Amino acid sequence: MQRFWNPENIAPKVLVPGVTAKIASGEKIMLSLITLAPNVAVPTHSHPHEQMGMMVSGTMEYTIADETRVLSGNELFFVPGGVPHAVKAGPAGAVALDAFSPPREEYREAGGEPFFAAVGDTPPLRG
């Protein structure tokens, strides 16, 4: 099992056009460094995994269930399993570090094709 990662050496996976993830995973937890291009959106979706994240740079509008907030700085967010959520990057884009428990197997298996079909799809194609 790998114990150390350098994000510069992790091949990005495309989640939607303009959104990539660099993934490092253990047996029970997964980290995903997400980069969002300016103004790009991740469609409303849900998954059984708990998700917690922290802003690294930029801004993003995050909707979890029926609550929407604009996040920046080092703000944190939490999405319980099964709760619908969506994200839209700010005008300068955004970078966030997400943690998933348990790990998202479909992220580990994702190839070069976008994970979601298009903005507005719900639920996602996989997950």
N, C-alpha and C positions, 0 to 999 in steps of 0.2 A: 504494500500500500504506500502510495506517495505521501510524504510528510511535509514537503516544502514546495511552494509554487511562486513563480514570478509572473505577475499578470502580463508582462510584455511577451512572455513565451507561450501564453495560452491562446489558441486559435479561437476567434470570436464565433459565436453561433448567432444567426439572424433570428430574432423573434418576430419582428415585423420590419418591413423596409424602413431603415433609419434607426432601428433599435438592435443593439448587439449585446450579447452576454458572454463574459469570460467566466468559466465555471470551474470551481474546485470543490471536490466532494469527498467526504468520509462515508462511513457506514450509516450514520444516523443524522448527519447534518450536511447541508450544502450551502456554499457561498457563491454568489453570482454577482460579478461586477458589471452593472448595466450602464451602457452609454446610449443616450437618447439624442438624436439630432434635433436642432431647433424646431419647435412647434409640432413635433411628431407625436402621435397618440398610440397608446396600447389600448385595444378595445376592452370593453367590459367583459370580464371572465371570472371564473371561480375555480378553485381546486381544493382537494381535501387537505392539503398541506398547510401548516401554519407558516406564515411569512412575516419576517420582521426585517426592517431595513433602515439605512441611515444615508442621508444625503452626503455626497462627497463634494459636488460642485454644481453650480447652476441653480435653476429653479424648476419645479414641476407642480402641476395641479393634480392632486391625488384625491380620488373619490373612493371611499370605503363605505359600503352599504349606502346610506343616504346622507353621508357627511363628506363635504369637499373642503380641502385646505390647500393653500399654496405653501409648499415647503422649500426651504433654502437653508444655507448654513449647514450645521451638523444635526438638523432635526431628524428625529426617529419616527417610524411608523410601524404599526402592527396590523396584520390582516389575519383574523381567525380562519381556520379551515372552513370551506364552503361558503364564504361571504363574497358576494360580487364586488369587484373593484376595477378601476380604470385609472390611467395616467395620461397626462398630456404635458410634454416638456415645455419649458418657457422659451422665450425668443433667443436665448443663447445656448439652448440645449441643457442637458443635465447628466450627471453621473451619480449613481446610487449603488450602495452595496446591500444586496438582499441576502437573507439567510432563510433557508427552507428546512423544515423538519416534518416528516422524514424527507430525504432527498427526492427531487423530481426525476424519476427514471426517464421520462420523455425528454427532459433537457439533456441528460447524458447521451441519449440516442439520437438527438436532433442532428441533422446534417446541414447542408448549405441552403436548403429551402426555408422560407419564412415559417415560423412556428404557428402564427396566426394567418388566416387567409387574407383578411383586409380589416381596416378600421371599421368598427361597428359590428363585427361578427361576435356572436355570443351563443353558445359557449365556444371556446377555442377549438380548433381542429383536433388538438391532442391536449389532454390534461384535465 
